[in-house]
Amino acid sequence: MALIVPTERQSNDESSNVPMVAATSDDGLLPTDVLRDILLRLPIKPLCRLHAVCRSWRSLLSDSSFIAAHDARQQPLVAVCTQEPWPILGYMVKAEDVHIQDTSGQLVRQMGVENCTPGNNSNVACTNLDLLCVEGADMRLRVLDPATGVVSLLPDVINVDGDGERYEYGRYFTMYVVGRNDSTGETKVLAIVREYGADSCCKVLTLGDARGWRETGMPPTHVYLISQYTAHVKGVLFFVGSQGIAAYDLEKDTWRTDLLQLALPKPINYLGSLFLAELSDSLVACYHGNDQEDQTCPNDASMDLWILTDSDKVIWSKQCTITMPQQASTNPGDLTSLHPLWSLDDGRIVFWVWKRYGPETVEFIQVYDPATRTHTDGIQIPTGYTFHAVYKGSLLRSTIDMKLRMYPVTV
């Protein structure tokens, strides 16, 4: 399948059959600078295999300047995970199968994580960082390092209740959101625990910090613990709340007291009509302006994108209105959901699209061009899987392995 977003810097086939060695008048090898330029043009999957060619190639492929130059040529990777229906009674313990794909749909890496809950029921927010996370059936967070294949088990957020026993499943659940403090480079996990529908506690953990989970303040409003209602932008975690958008500062480890408001022509139902995303290091509010009573565009999925241009003065600027054509349907249960994933240099936006046709659902990636108001079909999420996260790390070298060494390794 063709790349969904071809660039001028990429060859049409990007074949891994390009000869790596050519005869010269010296030692029969390509000069290092020529070899480097060739390797930079290859996609990530063959590069991971070429690590094993020899020590000099491994050294070149592990060099930070090479990795940065290669990352600049590549689009982020997409992680999808096993999707299984939630049982009526009890909960399902299984192996979570995580696939990491490039934008051509090629499987780059596969990781299995035991003792997990079904992917579409996981309470882990997408982070767009150099790690992935999944929640276990024991409600403990697993941190995945795709570069090394290591799966690390973080400590319990809550160990016991008032009687000295573990909390029973169903009495409480935890939402995990991962972010990074830009000033220090520390990776942090924020955990919001909700018991019987009410906030119980809020804790933060810095990866690699022996202090473990630490108490932090409660959010200034009731926040919705769903991945699409959260975003991580420049060291701040944002959450859609019942009264506005709440913000948690990862540098100060505190919630901001003031809520961000977004004034729109129509009243906002924060639950269901407003999603959050990060595009080009800016917070984007994604507003579904068309509801079931709005028949101006009955066969389209419409979304307004508002960019927070000034967080201090809370100034929003409308970037564009996204309209994704969908099949005409008379079934009121048919739905379409859009969520921005990342921006391209030319202004196009990569979206994850979820559609439901009666009992069937389909997920795929699309690219939207605001200038021409057209979209390009991309890869389809494999049957039995659901979109999980965007992975912006490099599979050539880990940047978090040292932070994870203090935690038990699991599978």
C-alpha positions as CSV (number, residue, x, y, z in Angstrom):
1,M,0.0,0.0,0.0
2,A,1.3,3.4,-0.9
3,L,2.3,5.9,1.7
4,I,-0.5,8.1,2.8
5,V,1.7,11.2,2.8
6,P,4.4,10.9,0.2
7,T,7.1,13.6,0.4
8,E,9.7,14.8,-2.1
9,R,12.5,13.5,0.1
10,Q,11.2,9.9,-0.1
11,S,11.7,7.7,-3.1
12,N,8.6,6.1,-4.7
13,D,9.4,2.6,-3.6
14,E,11.8,3.2,-0.7
15,S,13.0,-0.3,-1.3
16,S,15.3,-2.0,1.0
17,N,17.0,-3.6,-2.0
18,V,19.2,-0.6,-2.6
19,P,22.8,-1.9,-2.7
20,M,24.6,-1.0,0.4
21,V,28.1,-1.8,-0.9
22,A,29.8,-0.7,-4.1
23,A,33.2,-1.2,-5.5
24,T,35.6,1.7,-5.2
25,S,39.2,2.3,-6.0
26,D,40.1,2.0,-2.3
27,D,38.7,-0.8,-0.1
28,G,35.6,-1.7,-2.0
29,L,33.2,0.1,0.5
30,L,31.1,3.3,0.1
31,P,32.5,6.4,1.8
32,T,30.8,6.9,5.2
33,D,29.1,10.1,4.1
34,V,27.6,8.4,1.0
35,L,26.5,5.4,3.1
36,R,24.9,7.7,5.6
37,D,23.0,9.5,2.9
38,I,21.7,6.2,1.5
39,L,20.7,4.9,5.0
40,L,18.8,8.1,5.8
41,R,16.5,7.4,2.8
42,L,15.4,4.0,4.1
43,P,12.3,3.5,6.3
44,I,12.7,2.4,9.9
45,K,12.0,-1.3,9.5
46,P,15.0,-2.2,7.3
47,L,17.2,0.1,9.4
48,C,16.4,-1.9,12.5
49,R,17.6,-5.0,10.7
50,L,20.8,-3.4,9.4
51,H,21.9,-2.8,13.0
52,A,23.3,-6.3,12.9
53,V,25.4,-5.9,9.8
54,C,28.6,-4.9,11.6
55,R,29.8,-2.7,14.4
56,S,30.5,0.3,12.2
57,W,27.0,0.2,10.8
58,R,25.5,-0.1,14.3
59,S,27.6,2.8,15.5
60,L,26.4,4.9,12.6
61,L,22.7,4.0,13.0
62,S,22.9,4.7,16.8
63,D,24.5,8.1,16.4
64,S,22.3,10.8,17.8
65,S,22.8,13.1,14.8
66,F,21.8,10.3,12.4
67,I,18.7,9.5,14.4
68,A,17.7,13.1,14.4
69,A,18.2,13.5,10.7
70,H,16.2,10.3,10.0
71,D,13.4,11.3,12.3
72,A,13.1,14.6,10.4
73,R,12.5,12.6,7.2
74,Q,9.9,10.2,8.7
75,Q,6.4,10.5,9.9
76,P,5.5,9.2,13.4
77,L,4.5,5.6,13.9
78,V,1.0,4.5,14.9
79,A,0.4,1.9,17.7
80,V,-2.7,-0.2,17.5
81,C,-3.7,-2.8,20.1
82,T,-6.1,-5.8,20.5
83,Q,-9.8,-4.8,20.6
84,E,-12.2,-7.2,22.3
85,P,-15.7,-6.8,23.6
86,W,-16.2,-6.1,27.3
87,P,-17.9,-9.0,29.0
88,I,-21.2,-8.4,30.8
89,L,-19.9,-9.8,34.1
90,G,-16.4,-9.8,35.4
91,Y,-13.4,-8.7,33.5
92,M,-11.2,-10.2,30.8
93,V,-7.6,-11.1,31.5
94,K,-5.6,-11.6,28.4
95,A,-2.4,-10.8,26.5
96,E,-2.4,-7.3,25.0
97,D,-1.0,-7.5,21.4
98,V,0.5,-4.1,20.4
99,H,1.4,-3.5,16.8
100,I,3.5,-0.5,15.7
101,Q,2.9,0.4,12.1
102,D,4.4,3.0,9.7
103,T,2.1,5.2,7.6
104,S,2.3,2.7,4.7
105,G,0.6,0.1,6.9
106,Q,3.7,-2.0,7.3
107,L,4.2,-3.8,10.7
108,V,7.4,-2.4,12.2
109,R,7.4,-4.0,15.6
110,Q,5.0,-6.2,17.6
111,M,4.9,-6.5,21.4
112,G,2.9,-8.7,23.6
113,V,1.9,-7.7,27.1
114,E,0.4,-10.3,29.5
115,N,-2.4,-9.8,32.0
116,C,-4.0,-6.8,30.4
117,T,-7.5,-5.5,29.8
118,P,-9.1,-5.2,26.4
119,G,-7.6,-2.3,24.4
120,N,-10.8,-0.4,23.9
121,N,-11.4,-0.3,27.6
122,S,-8.0,0.8,28.6
123,N,-7.8,4.0,30.7
124,V,-4.6,5.2,29.3
125,A,-4.4,8.5,27.4
126,C,-2.4,8.8,24.2
127,T,0.8,10.7,24.8
128,N,2.7,11.2,21.4
129,L,6.0,10.5,23.2
130,D,8.8,8.0,22.9
131,L,7.1,5.3,24.9
132,L,3.8,3.5,25.0
133,C,1.7,2.4,28.0
134,V,-1.0,-0.2,28.6
135,E,-3.1,-0.9,31.7
136,G,-3.1,-4.4,33.3
137,A,-6.0,-6.2,34.7
138,D,-4.5,-5.4,38.1
139,M,-4.9,-1.7,37.2
140,R,-1.1,-1.2,37.2
141,L,0.5,0.6,34.3
142,R,2.9,-1.1,32.0
143,V,5.4,1.1,30.2
144,L,6.6,-0.2,26.8
145,D,9.9,0.8,25.3
146,P,9.6,-0.2,21.7
147,A,13.2,0.5,21.0
148,T,14.4,-2.2,23.4
149,G,11.3,-4.4,23.6
150,V,11.3,-4.1,27.4
151,V,8.0,-3.9,29.3
152,S,8.3,-2.3,32.8
153,L,5.7,-2.6,35.6
154,L,5.1,0.5,37.6
155,P,4.1,0.4,41.3
156,D,0.5,0.3,42.5
157,V,-1.2,3.7,42.8
158,I,-3.5,2.4,45.5
159,N,-2.5,-0.8,47.4
160,V,-5.1,-1.3,50.1
161,D,-8.5,0.0,51.3
162,G,-9.5,0.8,54.9
163,D,-9.7,-2.9,55.8
164,G,-6.2,-3.7,54.5
165,E,-7.4,-5.5,51.4
166,R,-7.0,-4.5,47.8
167,Y,-9.8,-2.5,46.3
168,E,-12.4,-4.7,44.6
169,Y,-12.6,-4.4,40.8
170,G,-15.5,-2.2,39.8
171,R,-15.3,0.0,42.9
172,Y,-12.7,2.3,41.4
173,F,-10.6,2.8,38.3
174,T,-7.6,4.9,37.4
175,M,-6.9,7.1,34.5
176,Y,-3.2,7.4,33.5
177,V,-1.8,10.3,31.4
178,V,1.8,10.5,30.5
179,G,3.7,13.7,29.8
180,R,7.1,15.3,29.9
181,N,8.5,18.3,31.8
182,D,10.2,20.3,29.0
183,S,12.6,22.1,31.3
184,T,14.1,19.0,32.8
185,G,13.2,16.3,30.3
186,E,11.6,14.2,33.1
187,T,8.8,11.9,32.0
188,K,5.9,11.9,34.4
189,V,2.7,9.8,34.9
190,L,-0.4,11.5,36.3
191,A,-2.9,9.1,37.9
192,I,-6.4,10.2,38.7
193,V,-8.3,7.7,40.8
194,R,-12.0,7.7,40.8
195,E,-14.0,5.6,43.3
196,Y,-17.8,5.0,42.8
197,G,-17.8,7.8,40.2
198,A,-16.2,10.4,42.6
199,D,-12.6,11.6,42.6
200,S,-10.7,9.7,45.2
201,C,-7.1,10.9,44.8
202,C,-4.6,12.3,42.3
203,K,-0.9,11.2,42.3
204,V,2.1,11.8,40.1
205,L,5.2,9.6,39.4
206,T,8.4,10.6,37.8
207,L,10.0,7.7,35.8
208,G,13.2,6.6,37.5
209,D,12.4,8.5,40.7
210,A,12.7,6.3,43.8
211,R,10.0,8.3,45.6
212,G,7.4,6.6,43.6
213,W,3.8,7.9,43.5
214,R,3.4,11.3,45.2
215,E,0.2,13.1,46.3
216,T,-0.7,16.1,44.2
217,G,-3.8,18.4,44.2
218,M,-7.2,17.5,42.8
219,P,-8.4,19.0,39.5
220,P,-10.4,22.3,39.9
221,T,-13.4,20.7,38.1
222,H,-14.7,17.2,37.3
223,V,-12.6,16.0,34.4
224,Y,-13.6,13.3,31.9
225,L,-11.2,10.4,32.1
226,I,-11.2,9.5,28.4
227,S,-8.2,9.6,26.1
228,Q,-9.7,11.9,23.4
229,Y,-10.5,14.4,26.2
230,T,-6.8,14.9,27.1
231,A,-3.8,16.4,25.4
232,H,-0.1,17.0,26.3
233,V,1.4,20.3,25.1
234,K,4.8,21.7,26.1
235,G,4.9,20.2,29.6
236,V,1.2,20.8,30.4
237,L,-1.6,18.2,30.5
238,F,-5.0,19.4,29.4
239,F,-8.3,17.8,30.3
240,V,-11.9,18.5,29.2
241,G,-13.9,19.1,32.3
242,S,-17.6,19.7,33.1
243,Q,-17.0,23.5,33.5
244,G,-14.1,24.1,31.1
245,I,-10.6,22.8,30.2
246,A,-8.4,22.0,33.2
247,A,-4.6,22.2,33.0
248,Y,-1.9,20.3,35.0
249,D,1.6,21.8,35.1
250,L,4.2,19.0,34.9
251,E,7.0,21.3,36.0
252,K,5.3,22.5,39.2
253,D,3.3,19.3,39.8
254,T,0.2,21.4,40.4
255,W,-3.2,22.0,38.8
256,R,-3.8,25.5,37.4
257,T,-6.6,27.2,39.3
258,D,-8.1,28.9,36.3
259,L,-10.1,26.9,33.7
260,L,-9.7,27.6,30.0
261,Q,-13.0,28.5,28.3
262,L,-13.8,28.4,24.6
263,A,-16.6,30.7,23.5
264,L,-18.6,29.3,20.5
265,P,-21.8,30.4,18.7
266,K,-23.5,27.3,20.1
267,P,-23.4,26.2,23.8
268,I,-20.8,23.6,24.4
269,N,-21.8,20.2,25.8
270,Y,-18.3,19.4,27.0
271,L,-19.0,15.7,27.1
272,G,-19.2,14.4,23.6
273,S,-18.8,17.6,21.5
274,L,-15.3,18.8,22.5
275,F,-12.1,16.8,22.1
276,L,-8.5,17.9,22.7
277,A,-5.3,17.3,20.6
278,E,-1.8,18.6,20.1
279,L,-0.8,19.9,16.7
280,S,2.6,21.5,16.1
281,D,3.2,22.1,19.8
282,S,-0.2,23.9,20.2
283,L,-3.3,22.9,22.1
284,V,-6.2,22.3,19.7
285,A,-9.9,22.1,20.7
286,C,-11.8,19.9,18.3
287,Y,-15.5,20.9,18.3
288,H,-18.1,18.8,16.7
289,G,-20.4,21.5,15.6
290,N,-23.0,19.3,13.8
291,D,-25.3,17.4,16.0
292,Q,-28.2,15.1,15.2
293,E,-30.5,18.1,15.0
294,D,-28.3,20.0,12.5
295,Q,-29.2,18.9,9.0
296,T,-27.1,21.4,7.1
297,C,-24.5,18.7,6.4
298,P,-26.3,15.4,7.2
299,N,-23.8,13.1,5.3
300,D,-20.6,14.6,6.7
301,A,-18.6,14.5,9.8
302,S,-17.8,18.1,10.6
303,M,-15.3,19.4,13.2
304,D,-14.0,22.9,13.9
305,L,-10.4,23.2,15.0
306,W,-9.6,26.0,17.4
307,I,-5.9,26.7,18.3
308,L,-5.0,28.2,21.7
309,T,-2.7,31.1,20.5
310,D,-2.3,32.7,24.0
311,S,-2.7,30.6,27.1
312,D,-2.3,33.5,29.5
313,K,-5.0,35.6,27.9
314,V,-6.9,32.5,26.8
315,I,-7.1,33.6,23.1
316,W,-8.4,31.0,20.6
317,S,-8.1,31.2,16.9
318,K,-10.2,29.1,14.6
319,Q,-7.9,27.3,12.2
320,C,-10.4,25.5,9.9
321,T,-13.5,23.4,9.7
322,I,-12.8,19.7,8.8
323,T,-15.5,17.9,6.7
324,M,-15.0,14.2,6.1
325,P,-17.6,12.8,3.6
326,Q,-19.2,9.6,4.8
327,Q,-21.7,7.2,3.3
328,A,-25.3,8.3,3.4
329,S,-27.3,6.4,6.0
330,T,-30.7,6.4,7.5
331,N,-29.6,4.5,10.5
332,P,-29.6,6.9,13.5
333,G,-27.0,4.7,15.2
334,D,-24.4,5.3,12.6
335,L,-21.6,7.6,13.9
336,T,-18.3,9.1,12.7
337,S,-15.6,10.3,15.1
338,L,-12.5,12.2,14.1
339,H,-9.4,12.9,16.1
340,P,-6.3,14.8,14.9
341,L,-3.0,13.0,15.3
342,W,-0.3,15.3,13.9
343,S,0.4,18.1,11.4
344,L,2.5,18.0,8.3
345,D,4.9,20.7,7.1
346,D,2.6,21.6,4.2
347,G,-0.4,22.3,6.5
348,R,-2.2,19.0,6.0
349,I,-3.5,17.2,9.1
350,V,-3.4,13.4,9.8
351,F,-6.6,12.1,11.4
352,W,-7.7,8.9,13.1
353,V,-11.3,8.2,11.9
354,W,-13.7,5.8,13.6
355,K,-16.9,4.9,11.9
356,R,-19.8,2.7,13.0
357,Y,-22.3,1.2,10.5
358,G,-24.9,-0.6,12.5
359,P,-23.1,-3.3,14.4
360,E,-19.9,-3.0,12.5
361,T,-17.1,-0.5,13.1
362,V,-14.1,0.5,11.0
363,E,-11.0,2.6,11.9
364,F,-8.5,4.1,9.5
365,I,-6.1,7.0,9.0
366,Q,-6.9,9.9,6.7
367,V,-5.0,13.0,5.7
368,Y,-7.0,16.3,5.3
369,D,-5.9,19.3,3.3
370,P,-7.5,22.5,4.7
371,A,-6.5,24.5,1.7
372,T,-8.3,22.3,-0.8
373,R,-10.8,20.7,1.6
374,T,-10.0,17.3,0.3
375,H,-8.9,14.1,2.1
376,T,-6.7,11.2,1.2
377,D,-7.5,7.7,2.3
378,G,-4.8,6.0,4.3
379,I,-4.1,2.8,6.2
380,Q,-7.0,0.8,7.7
381,I,-6.6,-0.4,11.3
382,P,-6.5,-4.3,11.1
383,T,-9.7,-6.1,12.1
384,G,-9.6,-6.9,15.8
385,Y,-7.5,-3.9,16.6
386,T,-8.1,-0.3,17.7
387,F,-6.0,2.8,17.5
388,H,-4.0,3.2,20.7
389,A,-1.4,6.0,20.4
390,V,1.1,7.9,18.2
391,Y,4.7,6.8,18.8
392,K,7.2,9.6,18.2
393,G,10.3,7.9,19.5
394,S,13.0,6.2,17.5
395,L,13.4,2.4,17.3
396,L,17.1,2.8,16.6
397,R,18.0,3.9,20.2
398,S,16.1,4.2,23.4
399,T,16.0,7.4,25.4
400,I,14.1,6.1,28.4
401,D,15.8,2.8,29.2
402,M,17.8,4.2,32.0
403,K,14.6,5.6,33.6
404,L,12.9,2.2,33.5
405,R,15.7,0.1,35.0
406,M,14.5,0.4,38.6
407,Y,11.1,-1.2,37.8
408,P,10.4,-4.9,37.4
409,V,10.4,-6.3,33.9
410,T,7.4,-8.1,32.7
411,V,6.0,-9.5,29.4
